[in-house]
Amino acid sequence: MIETYLDAVAALRAGGLKQPIVFVSSNVNDYVGTTGSTLKPDLAPEFDALEVAYAPNLAAAKHRLGV
């Protein structure tokens, strides 16, 4: 699933989308590193390259987006 999501984001970015994007998943076991507050080391560079933030829930995503 994450590969498809990142491919879609890459296409949007290539098309000129500049707005913030937040990936939301409560599945912290798959996405969050051992600190509990950062992405796993293998995912962080991919998210950073596309300027994608991670949030564990919709409230956190809204906060990241400023809404």
C-alpha angles and dihedrals in degrees: 000000000000092000091056091047093051091047090053091048091048090054091049092049091047087052090057104264108159101170119111117270125202125192110212124201132145088204094103091164090070100037112026125075127228093278090064093225105069135055120263111274093248092054101039097076092050093050092044093050090056095038092241122155125208126226127180093213142010094262090057091046091052089050091051089050094046096239 
